[in-house]
Structures are given as structure tokens and as C-alpha cells.
């Protein structure tokens, strides 16, 4: 009976180690990044963005998506990378912020959806002096000999989204 129990535990461990998730990969500044596919609502071609006065530098502005207003973030500015004008390859990745809202992230181009096993993800070294931004990276992995930086989209959104006090919500 003991052997059977050990085999069962070993089997579950192997299944857990080989468990994989789908990730949407994209390019920013010639580097490959990814976010979990379940968090991506939609990918759009870059289109005109309405600027918002007095907003943070990384907030490009707003778009109207089928009657819903979506805040769009410039990932290059957020990651302190050089500015580049949008081109035909530029996309906006829409991710769920909450049940009712989405946030868009401008990327140089969307690459593909890949399956990444949990065991292939390595912990990323802390590369930022900013404690908030250092949590943006969930880990790194290699896929087809390319390094992919896996982003923690929920931490990014919580960093860029201000907390609205209850008394302020009544005016929204």
C-alpha cells in the first residue's frame, strides 16, 4: 500500500511540474515579453488615442471601444524605455482590470500565444530600485531559444491605477 501511495504522490508531482499555461507574447524595444492569455481580453491594432491632460506620463490617453472608455498605457514610458512612434505593427493589448473595466497596453507588436510549463519558469532577479516596479516581472523562461520576460499584469495594473475613495466615487 505504501508503494501505491508514493506512486500517487509522485504522479501528482509530475502532473504539477508539467502543468502549462498559455501566454500571449509581444515585443517591446526588441525584447520578448508575455502575459497570461486568460488575462487578455482582446488585441487591437493601434488607433487614435485621446490624450488626458494632467495624467501620468505613461498614460497615453483614452480610446472608445464599442461604447466603453478604455485607459491606454504606453509600456515604453512605463518601463523607462526610449519613445518610438507607433507603426503598422503596433498593437494595444486589452486586459481585464475588473469585471467592468479594461486597460490597454501599447506594445511594438504581438508575437504569438505559447504554452509554458510551470517548471520552466525561473525567478527573475530584481532589476529595479523601485520596489513597486520590481514586482512587475513574474519570472523568465526560454521558448524556442528566446528569453521571455513574464509580466505580472495584476501588479502592473494595481501600480498604475489610483485608489478611489468612497466619497469620490459618488461623482463618477
ZIHUWO-V314434 format. One record per pair of residues at least 6 apart in sequence whose ideal C-beta (glycine too) atoms are under 8 Angstrom apart, sorted by the first residue. I is the first residue (numbers start at 1). J is the second residue. D is the distance in whole Angstrom. If there is no record, write none. Layout:
# ZIHUWO-V314434
i-><I | I>
j-><J | J>
d-><D | D>
This chain:
# ZIHUWO-V314434
i-><16 | 17 | 17 | 17 | 18 | 18 | 19 | 19 | 20 | 20 | 20 | 20 | 21 | 21 | 21 | 21 | 21 | 21 | 22 | 22 | 22 | 22 | 22 | 22 | 22 | 23 | 23 | 23 | 23 | 23 | 23 | 23 | 23 | 23 | 23 | 24 | 24 | 24 | 24 | 24 | 24 | 24 | 24 | 24 | 24 | 25 | 25 | 25 | 25 | 25 | 25 | 25 | 25 | 25 | 25 | 26 | 26 | 26 | 26 | 26 | 26 | 26 | 26 | 26 | 26 | 26 | 27 | 27 | 27 | 27 | 27 | 28 | 28 | 28 | 28 | 28 | 28 | 29 | 29 | 29 | 29 | 29 | 29 | 30 | 31 | 32 | 32 | 32 | 32 | 32 | 33 | 33 | 33 | 33 | 33 | 34 | 34 | 34 | 34 | 34 | 34 | 35 | 35 | 35 | 35 | 35 | 36 | 37 | 39 | 39 | 39 | 39 | 40 | 40 | 40 | 41 | 41 | 41 | 41 | 42 | 42 | 43 | 43 | 43 | 43 | 43 | 44 | 44 | 44 | 44 | 44 | 45 | 45 | 45 | 46 | 46 | 46 | 46 | 46 | 47 | 47 | 48 | 49 | 49 | 49 | 49 | 49 | 50 | 50 | 50 | 51 | 51 | 52 | 52 | 52 | 52 | 55 | 56 | 57 | 58 | 58 | 58 | 58 | 58 | 58 | 59 | 59 | 59 | 59 | 59 | 60 | 60 | 60 | 60 | 61 | 61 | 62 | 62 | 62 | 62 | 63 | 63 | 63 | 63 | 63 | 64 | 65 | 65 | 68 | 68 | 70 | 70 | 70 | 70 | 70 | 71 | 71 | 72 | 72 | 72 | 72 | 72 | 73 | 73 | 73 | 73 | 73 | 74 | 75 | 75 | 75 | 75 | 76 | 76 | 76 | 76 | 77 | 78 | 78 | 84 | 86 | 89 | 89 | 90 | 90 | 90 | 90 | 91 | 91 | 91 | 91 | 92 | 92 | 92 | 92 | 93 | 93 | 93 | 93 | 94 | 94 | 94 | 95 | 95 | 95 | 95 | 95 | 95 | 96 | 97 | 97 | 97 | 103 | 103 | 103 | 114 | 114 | 116 | 116 | 116 | 116 | 120 | 120 | 121 | 121 | 121 | 121 | 121 | 122 | 122 | 122 | 123 | 124 | 124 | 124 | 124 | 124 | 124 | 126 | 127 | 127 | 128 | 128 | 132 | 132 | 133 | 135 | 135 | 135 | 136 | 136 | 136 | 136 | 136 | 137 | 137 | 137 | 137 | 138 | 138 | 138 | 139 | 140 | 140 | 140 | 140 | 141 | 141 | 141 | 142 | 164>
j-><118 | 117 | 118 | 119 | 117 | 119 | 117 | 118 | 115 | 116 | 117 | 118 | 36 | 37 | 38 | 115 | 116 | 118 | 36 | 37 | 38 | 113 | 114 | 115 | 116 | 34 | 35 | 36 | 37 | 113 | 114 | 115 | 116 | 148 | 150 | 34 | 35 | 36 | 37 | 40 | 43 | 93 | 110 | 112 | 113 | 32 | 33 | 34 | 110 | 111 | 112 | 113 | 114 | 143 | 148 | 32 | 33 | 34 | 35 | 91 | 93 | 107 | 108 | 109 | 110 | 111 | 33 | 107 | 108 | 109 | 111 | 75 | 76 | 79 | 81 | 107 | 108 | 76 | 79 | 81 | 82 | 84 | 108 | 108 | 149 | 111 | 146 | 147 | 148 | 149 | 107 | 148 | 149 | 150 | 151 | 114 | 116 | 148 | 149 | 150 | 151 | 93 | 95 | 150 | 151 | 153 | 153 | 113 | 95 | 96 | 153 | 154 | 93 | 94 | 95 | 94 | 95 | 96 | 102 | 94 | 102 | 91 | 92 | 93 | 94 | 110 | 65 | 91 | 92 | 94 | 104 | 90 | 91 | 92 | 86 | 90 | 91 | 92 | 106 | 63 | 92 | 63 | 60 | 61 | 62 | 63 | 72 | 61 | 62 | 63 | 60 | 61 | 59 | 61 | 62 | 71 | 61 | 160 | 77 | 73 | 74 | 75 | 77 | 78 | 160 | 71 | 72 | 73 | 74 | 160 | 72 | 73 | 74 | 106 | 71 | 72 | 69 | 70 | 71 | 72 | 69 | 70 | 72 | 92 | 104 | 70 | 94 | 102 | 101 | 102 | 94 | 101 | 102 | 103 | 104 | 103 | 104 | 92 | 103 | 104 | 105 | 106 | 103 | 104 | 105 | 106 | 160 | 106 | 81 | 105 | 106 | 107 | 82 | 83 | 84 | 106 | 83 | 156 | 160 | 108 | 106 | 108 | 109 | 106 | 107 | 108 | 109 | 106 | 107 | 109 | 110 | 104 | 105 | 106 | 107 | 104 | 105 | 107 | 110 | 102 | 103 | 104 | 102 | 103 | 104 | 105 | 153 | 157 | 102 | 103 | 157 | 161 | 157 | 160 | 161 | 143 | 148 | 141 | 143 | 148 | 150 | 141 | 142 | 138 | 139 | 140 | 141 | 150 | 139 | 140 | 141 | 139 | 137 | 138 | 139 | 140 | 149 | 150 | 134 | 134 | 137 | 134 | 136 | 155 | 159 | 159 | 152 | 155 | 159 | 151 | 152 | 155 | 156 | 159 | 149 | 150 | 151 | 152 | 150 | 151 | 152 | 150 | 147 | 148 | 149 | 150 | 147 | 148 | 150 | 148 | 172>
d-><7 | 7 | 7 | 4 | 6 | 7 | 7 | 5 | 5 | 6 | 4 | 7 | 6 | 7 | 8 | 7 | 6 | 7 | 7 | 4 | 7 | 5 | 7 | 6 | 8 | 4 | 7 | 6 | 6 | 7 | 6 | 8 | 5 | 7 | 7 | 6 | 6 | 8 | 5 | 5 | 7 | 7 | 7 | 8 | 6 | 6 | 7 | 5 | 8 | 4 | 6 | 7 | 6 | 8 | 6 | 8 | 6 | 7 | 8 | 7 | 6 | 4 | 7 | 7 | 5 | 6 | 7 | 7 | 5 | 5 | 6 | 5 | 6 | 7 | 7 | 5 | 5 | 7 | 8 | 5 | 7 | 8 | 7 | 8 | 7 | 7 | 5 | 7 | 5 | 7 | 8 | 7 | 5 | 8 | 6 | 7 | 8 | 5 | 7 | 5 | 7 | 7 | 7 | 8 | 5 | 5 | 7 | 6 | 5 | 6 | 5 | 8 | 6 | 7 | 6 | 5 | 6 | 6 | 6 | 4 | 8 | 5 | 7 | 6 | 7 | 5 | 8 | 6 | 4 | 7 | 7 | 8 | 6 | 8 | 5 | 4 | 6 | 6 | 7 | 7 | 8 | 8 | 5 | 4 | 7 | 6 | 5 | 5 | 5 | 7 | 7 | 4 | 6 | 5 | 6 | 8 | 8 | 7 | 5 | 6 | 5 | 8 | 4 | 4 | 7 | 6 | 7 | 6 | 8 | 8 | 5 | 7 | 5 | 6 | 8 | 6 | 5 | 7 | 6 | 7 | 8 | 5 | 6 | 7 | 7 | 8 | 7 | 7 | 8 | 7 | 7 | 8 | 5 | 7 | 5 | 5 | 7 | 6 | 8 | 4 | 8 | 6 | 6 | 7 | 5 | 7 | 6 | 5 | 8 | 5 | 6 | 6 | 7 | 6 | 6 | 7 | 7 | 8 | 7 | 7 | 7 | 6 | 4 | 7 | 7 | 6 | 7 | 8 | 5 | 6 | 5 | 4 | 7 | 6 | 8 | 7 | 5 | 6 | 7 | 5 | 7 | 5 | 6 | 6 | 8 | 7 | 5 | 7 | 6 | 5 | 6 | 7 | 6 | 8 | 8 | 5 | 8 | 6 | 7 | 8 | 8 | 5 | 7 | 7 | 4 | 7 | 5 | 6 | 6 | 5 | 7 | 6 | 4 | 7 | 5 | 5 | 7 | 8 | 5 | 7 | 7 | 4 | 8 | 8 | 5 | 7 | 6 | 5 | 8 | 6 | 6 | 6 | 5 | 7 | 6 | 7 | 6 | 7 | 4 | 6 | 4 | 5 | 6 | 7 | 6 | 7 | 8 | 5 | 7 | 7 | 7>
